[in-house]
Amino acid sequence: MSDLRTPVGILFLLMGIIVTALGLFGSHNTAPLTDVNVNLYVGVFMLFFGGGMLWLGLRNAS
């Protein structure tokens, strides 16, 4: 059985890149109840999570 951490890590990295780019370069309309750029924070979190999952999956592969 293959390790699911590698494809999950790739998925979260790709989605994190897209959401972070939208947070940085997109319209800076914030969520209705906050003044925080939610796309930027969620995108950075997805990048860290995806990188961690990918690292764990590749580390275990060897």
Biopython code that builds the backbone (N, CA, C, O; Angstrom):
import numpy as np
from Bio.PDB.StructureBuilder import StructureBuilder

atoms = [
    (1, "MET", "N", (0.848, -1.186, 0.000)),
    (1, "MET", "CA", (0.000, 0.000, 0.000)),
    (1, "MET", "C", (0.883, 1.235, 0.000)),
    (1, "MET", "O", (1.862, 1.309, 0.743)),
    (2, "SER", "N", (0.541, 2.187, -0.820)),
    (2, "SER", "CA", (1.370, 3.386, -0.932)),
    (2, "SER", "C", (1.100, 4.352, 0.223)),
    (2, "SER", "O", (0.059, 4.296, 0.878)),
    (3, "ASP", "N", (2.051, 5.223, 0.445)),
    (3, "ASP", "CA", (1.958, 6.205, 1.520)),
    (3, "ASP", "C", (1.132, 7.396, 1.033)),
    (3, "ASP", "O", (1.425, 7.953, -0.024)),
    (4, "LEU", "N", (0.127, 7.786, 1.769)),
    (4, "LEU", "CA", (-0.746, 8.883, 1.354)),
    (4, "LEU", "C", (-0.170, 10.260, 1.665)),
    (4, "LEU", "O", (-0.706, 11.268, 1.205)),
    (5, "ARG", "N", (0.902, 10.317, 2.432)),
    (5, "ARG", "CA", (1.445, 11.624, 2.808)),
    (5, "ARG", "C", (2.034, 12.361, 1.612)),
    (5, "ARG", "O", (1.964, 13.589, 1.553)),
    (6, "THR", "N", (2.613, 11.638, 0.662)),
    (6, "THR", "CA", (3.227, 12.301, -0.493)),
    (6, "THR", "C", (2.185, 12.977, -1.385)),
    (6, "THR", "O", (2.348, 14.163, -1.673)),
    (7, "PRO", "N", (1.116, 12.296, -1.844)),
    (7, "PRO", "CA", (0.137, 13.015, -2.669)),
    (7, "PRO", "C", (-0.623, 14.099, -1.910)),
    (7, "PRO", "O", (-0.986, 15.124, -2.488)),
    (8, "VAL", "N", (-0.867, 13.878, -0.614)),
    (8, "VAL", "CA", (-1.529, 14.911, 0.183)),
    (8, "VAL", "C", (-0.627, 16.136, 0.307)),
    (8, "VAL", "O", (-1.100, 17.269, 0.224)),
    (9, "GLY", "N", (0.666, 15.910, 0.504)),
    (9, "GLY", "CA", (1.611, 17.017, 0.572)),
    (9, "GLY", "C", (1.678, 17.798, -0.721)),
    (9, "GLY", "O", (1.720, 19.028, -0.704)),
    (10, "ILE", "N", (1.688, 17.094, -1.846)),
    (10, "ILE", "CA", (1.715, 17.770, -3.158)),
    (10, "ILE", "C", (0.443, 18.579, -3.355)),
    (10, "ILE", "O", (0.494, 19.720, -3.814)),
    (11, "LEU", "N", (-0.706, 17.988, -3.007)),
    (11, "LEU", "CA", (-1.983, 18.685, -3.147)),
    (11, "LEU", "C", (-2.013, 19.963, -2.313)),
    (11, "LEU", "O", (-2.400, 21.022, -2.808)),
    (12, "PHE", "N", (-1.605, 19.865, -1.046)),
    (12, "PHE", "CA", (-1.633, 21.048, -0.184)),
    (12, "PHE", "C", (-0.603, 22.091, -0.618)),
    (12, "PHE", "O", (-0.849, 23.289, -0.474)),
    (13, "LEU", "N", (0.544, 21.660, -1.144)),
    (13, "LEU", "CA", (1.516, 22.628, -1.656)),
    (13, "LEU", "C", (0.954, 23.394, -2.850)),
    (13, "LEU", "O", (1.076, 24.617, -2.919)),
    (14, "LEU", "N", (0.342, 22.680, -3.784)),
    (14, "LEU", "CA", (-0.223, 23.356, -4.961)),
    (14, "LEU", "C", (-1.358, 24.297, -4.570)),
    (14, "LEU", "O", (-1.419, 25.431, -5.044)),
    (15, "MET", "N", (-2.251, 23.830, -3.709)),
    (15, "MET", "CA", (-3.347, 24.691, -3.273)),
    (15, "MET", "C", (-2.832, 25.864, -2.433)),
    (15, "MET", "O", (-3.372, 26.967, -2.514)),
    (16, "GLY", "N", (-1.803, 25.631, -1.637)),
    (16, "GLY", "CA", (-1.217, 26.706, -0.843)),
    (16, "GLY", "C", (-0.581, 27.774, -1.703)),
    (16, "GLY", "O", (-0.673, 28.963, -1.399)),
    (17, "ILE", "N", (0.071, 27.347, -2.790)),
    (17, "ILE", "CA", (0.663, 28.322, -3.716)),
    (17, "ILE", "C", (-0.426, 29.183, -4.342)),
    (17, "ILE", "O", (-0.279, 30.401, -4.445)),
    (18, "ILE", "N", (-1.515, 28.553, -4.757)),
    (18, "ILE", "CA", (-2.606, 29.291, -5.396)),
    (18, "ILE", "C", (-3.264, 30.255, -4.410)),
    (18, "ILE", "O", (-3.481, 31.420, -4.746)),
    (19, "VAL", "N", (-3.581, 29.796, -3.213)),
    (19, "VAL", "CA", (-4.276, 30.643, -2.236)),
    (19, "VAL", "C", (-3.365, 31.760, -1.736)),
    (19, "VAL", "O", (-3.824, 32.881, -1.514)),
    (20, "THR", "N", (-2.070, 31.462, -1.556)),
    (20, "THR", "CA", (-1.136, 32.510, -1.141)),
    (20, "THR", "C", (-0.995, 33.570, -2.225)),
    (20, "THR", "O", (-0.940, 34.762, -1.924)),
    (21, "ALA", "N", (-0.935, 33.148, -3.476)),
    (21, "ALA", "CA", (-0.856, 34.113, -4.578)),
    (21, "ALA", "C", (-2.111, 34.974, -4.637)),
    (21, "ALA", "O", (-2.025, 36.176, -4.887)),
    (22, "LEU", "N", (-3.265, 34.376, -4.411)),
    (22, "LEU", "CA", (-4.494, 35.175, -4.363)),
    (22, "LEU", "C", (-4.469, 36.154, -3.195)),
    (22, "LEU", "O", (-4.954, 37.279, -3.319)),
    (23, "GLY", "N", (-3.915, 35.743, -2.081)),
    (23, "GLY", "CA", (-3.826, 36.635, -0.925)),
    (23, "GLY", "C", (-2.863, 37.784, -1.156)),
    (23, "GLY", "O", (-3.093, 38.898, -0.685)),
    (24, "LEU", "N", (-1.774, 37.512, -1.887)),
    (24, "LEU", "CA", (-0.777, 38.560, -2.127)),
    (24, "LEU", "C", (-1.156, 39.484, -3.276)),
    (24, "LEU", "O", (-1.018, 40.702, -3.168)),
    (25, "PHE", "N", (-1.633, 38.906, -4.378)),
    (25, "PHE", "CA", (-1.822, 39.684, -5.594)),
    (25, "PHE", "C", (-3.273, 39.916, -5.967)),
    (25, "PHE", "O", (-3.551, 40.706, -6.868)),
    (26, "GLY", "N", (-4.205, 39.253, -5.303)),
    (26, "GLY", "CA", (-5.615, 39.414, -5.612)),
    (26, "GLY", "C", (-6.169, 40.672, -4.989)),
    (26, "GLY", "O", (-5.449, 41.463, -4.379)),
    (27, "SER", "N", (-7.473, 40.838, -5.158)),
    (27, "SER", "CA", (-8.107, 41.991, -4.522)),
    (27, "SER", "C", (-8.046, 41.806, -3.013)),
    (27, "SER", "O", (-8.214, 40.693, -2.516)),
    (28, "HIS", "N", (-7.813, 42.857, -2.306)),
    (28, "HIS", "CA", (-7.612, 42.773, -0.858)),
    (28, "HIS", "C", (-8.911, 42.985, -0.103)),
    (28, "HIS", "O", (-8.935, 43.593, 0.968)),
    (29, "ASN", "N", (-9.988, 42.476, -0.677)),
    (29, "ASN", "CA", (-11.251, 42.484, 0.069)),
    (29, "ASN", "C", (-11.148, 41.461, 1.183)),
    (29, "ASN", "O", (-10.769, 40.313, 0.952)),
    (30, "THR", "N", (-11.476, 41.871, 2.360)),
    (30, "THR", "CA", (-11.348, 40.982, 3.507)),
    (30, "THR", "C", (-12.667, 40.274, 3.764)),
    (30, "THR", "O", (-13.682, 40.571, 3.132)),
    (31, "ALA", "N", (-12.638, 39.346, 4.688)),
    (31, "ALA", "CA", (-13.857, 38.663, 5.106)),
    (31, "ALA", "C", (-14.797, 39.692, 5.746)),
    (31, "ALA", "O", (-14.333, 40.695, 6.289)),
    (32, "PRO", "N", (-16.106, 39.454, 5.688)),
    (32, "PRO", "CA", (-17.051, 40.470, 6.167)),
    (32, "PRO", "C", (-16.885, 40.884, 7.628)),
    (32, "PRO", "O", (-17.167, 42.032, 7.972)),
    (33, "LEU", "N", (-16.439, 39.984, 8.486)),
    (33, "LEU", "CA", (-16.389, 40.315, 9.913)),
    (33, "LEU", "C", (-14.986, 40.589, 10.427)),
    (33, "LEU", "O", (-14.794, 40.715, 11.637)),
    (34, "THR", "N", (-13.994, 40.684, 9.538)),
    (34, "THR", "CA", (-12.620, 40.901, 9.986)),
    (34, "THR", "C", (-11.867, 41.747, 8.968)),
    (34, "THR", "O", (-12.259, 41.840, 7.805)),
    (35, "ASP", "N", (-10.793, 42.354, 9.419)),
    (35, "ASP", "CA", (-9.945, 43.141, 8.528)),
    (35, "ASP", "C", (-8.689, 42.382, 8.128)),
    (35, "ASP", "O", (-7.744, 42.981, 7.614)),
    (36, "VAL", "N", (-8.664, 41.077, 8.356)),
    (36, "VAL", "CA", (-7.486, 40.248, 8.109)),
    (36, "VAL", "C", (-7.562, 39.670, 6.700)),
    (36, "VAL", "O", (-8.641, 39.309, 6.230)),
    (37, "ASN", "N", (-6.419, 39.583, 6.029)),
    (37, "ASN", "CA", (-6.341, 38.943, 4.719)),
    (37, "ASN", "C", (-6.311, 37.426, 4.933)),
    (37, "ASN", "O", (-5.244, 36.833, 5.089)),
    (38, "VAL", "N", (-7.484, 36.816, 4.936)),
    (38, "VAL", "CA", (-7.634, 35.409, 5.287)),
    (38, "VAL", "C", (-6.930, 34.520, 4.266)),
    (38, "VAL", "O", (-6.330, 33.515, 4.647)),
    (39, "ASN", "N", (-6.985, 34.860, 2.990)),
    (39, "ASN", "CA", (-6.348, 34.041, 1.965)),
    (39, "ASN", "C", (-4.847, 33.917, 2.195)),
    (39, "ASN", "O", (-4.273, 32.848, 1.988)),
    (40, "LEU", "N", (-4.226, 34.972, 2.610)),
    (40, "LEU", "CA", (-2.787, 34.950, 2.837)),
    (40, "LEU", "C", (-2.432, 34.024, 3.992)),
    (40, "LEU", "O", (-1.525, 33.201, 3.868)),
    (41, "TYR", "N", (-3.131, 34.149, 5.107)),
    (41, "TYR", "CA", (-2.819, 33.325, 6.274)),
    (41, "TYR", "C", (-3.129, 31.849, 6.030)),
    (41, "TYR", "O", (-2.347, 30.979, 6.415)),
    (42, "VAL", "N", (-4.252, 31.566, 5.399)),
    (42, "VAL", "CA", (-4.609, 30.174, 5.125)),
    (42, "VAL", "C", (-3.653, 29.582, 4.098)),
    (42, "VAL", "O", (-3.283, 28.413, 4.203)),
    (43, "GLY", "N", (-3.247, 30.377, 3.101)),
    (43, "GLY", "CA", (-2.305, 29.888, 2.097)),
    (43, "GLY", "C", (-0.946, 29.560, 2.687)),
    (43, "GLY", "O", (-0.343, 28.550, 2.325)),
    (44, "VAL", "N", (-0.460, 30.389, 3.579)),
    (44, "VAL", "CA", (0.828, 30.118, 4.229)),
    (44, "VAL", "C", (0.726, 28.875, 5.100)),
    (44, "VAL", "O", (1.648, 28.061, 5.120)),
    (45, "PHE", "N", (-0.379, 28.715, 5.820)),
    (45, "PHE", "CA", (-0.566, 27.511, 6.623)),
    (45, "PHE", "C", (-0.594, 26.262, 5.742)),
    (45, "PHE", "O", (-0.010, 25.238, 6.097)),
    (46, "MET", "N", (-1.277, 26.347, 4.586)),
    (46, "MET", "CA", (-1.330, 25.207, 3.673)),
    (46, "MET", "C", (0.051, 24.884, 3.113)),
    (46, "MET", "O", (0.372, 23.714, 2.903)),
    (47, "LEU", "N", (0.867, 25.897, 2.871)),
    (47, "LEU", "CA", (2.231, 25.652, 2.399)),
    (47, "LEU", "C", (3.048, 24.915, 3.449)),
    (47, "LEU", "O", (3.758, 23.963, 3.125)),
    (48, "PHE", "N", (2.958, 25.342, 4.698)),
    (48, "PHE", "CA", (3.690, 24.659, 5.768)),
    (48, "PHE", "C", (3.187, 23.232, 5.972)),
    (48, "PHE", "O", (3.984, 22.305, 6.122)),
    (49, "PHE", "N", (1.881, 23.056, 5.978)),
    (49, "PHE", "CA", (1.313, 21.731, 6.173)),
    (49, "PHE", "C", (1.684, 20.804, 5.018)),
    (49, "PHE", "O", (2.083, 19.661, 5.239)),
    (50, "GLY", "N", (1.553, 21.299, 3.782)),
    (50, "GLY", "CA", (1.915, 20.487, 2.623)),
    (50, "GLY", "C", (3.390, 20.157, 2.585)),
    (50, "GLY", "O", (3.767, 19.041, 2.226)),
    (51, "GLY", "N", (4.231, 21.109, 2.949)),
    (51, "GLY", "CA", (5.664, 20.843, 3.002)),
    (51, "GLY", "C", (6.012, 19.817, 4.058)),
    (51, "GLY", "O", (6.869, 18.961, 3.837)),
    (52, "GLY", "N", (5.353, 19.893, 5.207)),
    (52, "GLY", "CA", (5.588, 18.905, 6.265)),
    (52, "GLY", "C", (5.136, 17.514, 5.856)),
    (52, "GLY", "O", (5.841, 16.535, 6.100)),
    (53, "MET", "N", (3.977, 17.418, 5.242)),
    (53, "MET", "CA", (3.491, 16.113, 4.796)),
    (53, "MET", "C", (4.390, 15.536, 3.709)),
    (53, "MET", "O", (4.686, 14.342, 3.715)),
    (54, "LEU", "N", (4.819, 16.373, 2.786)),
    (54, "LEU", "CA", (5.705, 15.899, 1.728)),
    (54, "LEU", "C", (7.041, 15.463, 2.296)),
    (54, "LEU", "O", (7.592, 14.447, 1.872)),
    (55, "TRP", "N", (7.566, 16.209, 3.239)),
    (55, "TRP", "CA", (8.832, 15.840, 3.880)),
    (55, "TRP", "C", (8.708, 14.504, 4.612)),
    (55, "TRP", "O", (9.592, 13.653, 4.514)),
    (56, "LEU", "N", (7.599, 14.326, 5.352)),
    (56, "LEU", "CA", (7.398, 13.072, 6.065)),
    (56, "LEU", "C", (7.226, 11.900, 5.102)),
    (56, "LEU", "O", (7.729, 10.806, 5.357)),
    (57, "GLY", "N", (6.518, 12.127, 4.002)),
    (57, "GLY", "CA", (6.326, 11.053, 3.044)),
    (57, "GLY", "C", (7.600, 10.667, 2.326)),
    (57, "GLY", "O", (7.851, 9.483, 2.104)),
    (58, "LEU", "N", (8.412, 11.649, 1.957)),
    (58, "LEU", "CA", (9.671, 11.350, 1.259)),
    (58, "LEU", "C", (10.710, 10.797, 2.206)),
    (58, "LEU", "O", (11.551, 9.997, 1.797)),
    (59, "ARG", "N", (10.674, 11.205, 3.464)),
    (59, "ARG", "CA", (11.625, 10.693, 4.451)),
    (59, "ARG", "C", (11.375, 9.225, 4.727)),
    (59, "ARG", "O", (12.315, 8.456, 4.924)),
    (60, "ASN", "N", (10.125, 8.836, 4.741)),
    (60, "ASN", "CA", (9.765, 7.457, 5.016)),
    (60, "ASN", "C", (9.979, 6.552, 3.791)),
    (60, "ASN", "O", (10.069, 5.333, 3.939)),
    (61, "ALA", "N", (10.060, 7.130, 2.591)),
    (61, "ALA", "CA", (10.201, 6.347, 1.368)),
    (61, "ALA", "C", (11.579, 5.699, 1.252)),
    (61, "ALA", "O", (11.720, 4.670, 0.592)),
    (62, "SER", "N", (12.579, 6.276, 1.874)),
    (62, "SER", "CA", (13.937, 5.729, 1.726)),
    (62, "SER", "C", (14.270, 4.655, 2.722)),
    (62, "SER", "O", (15.377, 4.118, 2.703)),
]
sb = StructureBuilder()
sb.init_structure("model")
sb.init_model(0)
sb.init_chain("A")
sb.init_seg("    ")
for serial, (resi, resn, name, xyz) in enumerate(atoms, 1):
    if name == "N":
        sb.init_residue(resn, " ", resi, " ")
    sb.init_atom(name, np.array(xyz, "f"), 0.0, 1.0, " ", f" {name:<3s}", serial, name[0])
structure = sb.get_structure()
